[in-house]
Amino acid sequence: MFFDGELSFREIERRTRTDIAYMYLAGMQKPVYRTILGFKVDFPDLIDGAFKTTLNIVK
């Protein structure tokens, strides 16, 4: 599901505080893992659509 392997939601949360790429993608926000999990559960189609759009741009 995630770009660089199967990351846990806690690991994604940690990286939004320590990794500049994740900070940028998170808009410099620092979400907690429950927020990230809730978004994935509530909006799976948005995540899939954004990923597919990104792949089309990179082509």
C-alpha positions as CSV (number, residue, x, y, z in Angstrom):
1,M,0.0,0.0,0.0
2,F,2.7,2.5,0.9
3,F,5.5,3.7,-1.3
4,D,8.5,2.5,0.6
5,G,7.2,-0.8,2.0
6,E,4.6,-1.8,4.5
7,L,4.8,1.0,7.1
8,S,2.8,1.0,10.2
9,F,0.7,4.0,11.0
10,R,2.9,4.7,14.0
11,E,5.9,4.7,11.7
12,I,4.3,7.1,9.3
13,E,3.4,9.3,12.3
14,R,7.1,9.2,13.4
15,R,8.3,10.0,9.9
16,T,6.1,13.1,9.6
17,R,8.2,14.5,12.5
18,T,11.7,13.3,11.4
19,D,11.8,12.8,7.5
20,I,11.7,15.9,5.4
21,A,9.8,14.1,2.5
22,Y,7.1,13.0,4.9
23,M,6.9,16.4,6.4
24,Y,6.4,17.9,3.0
25,L,3.8,15.4,2.0
26,A,2.0,16.0,5.3
27,G,2.0,19.8,4.7
28,M,4.2,20.3,7.8
29,Q,1.4,18.9,9.9
30,K,2.1,16.3,12.5
31,P,-0.9,13.9,12.5
32,V,-1.2,11.2,15.1
33,Y,-1.4,7.6,13.9
34,R,-5.2,7.4,14.7
35,T,-5.8,10.3,12.3
36,I,-3.9,8.6,9.5
37,L,-5.7,5.3,10.1
38,G,-9.1,7.0,10.2
39,F,-8.4,8.7,6.9
40,K,-7.4,5.4,5.3
41,V,-10.6,3.7,6.6
42,D,-12.9,6.6,5.7
43,F,-11.5,7.6,2.3
44,P,-9.9,4.6,0.6
45,D,-11.0,5.7,-2.8
46,L,-9.2,9.1,-2.4
47,I,-6.0,7.4,-1.5
48,D,-6.2,5.1,-4.5
49,G,-7.1,8.0,-6.8
50,A,-4.2,10.1,-5.6
51,F,-1.8,7.3,-6.0
52,K,-3.0,6.6,-9.6
53,T,-2.8,10.3,-10.5
54,T,0.7,10.4,-9.2
55,L,1.7,7.4,-11.2
56,N,0.2,9.0,-14.4
57,I,2.2,12.3,-13.7
58,V,5.4,10.4,-13.3
59,K,5.1,8.5,-16.6
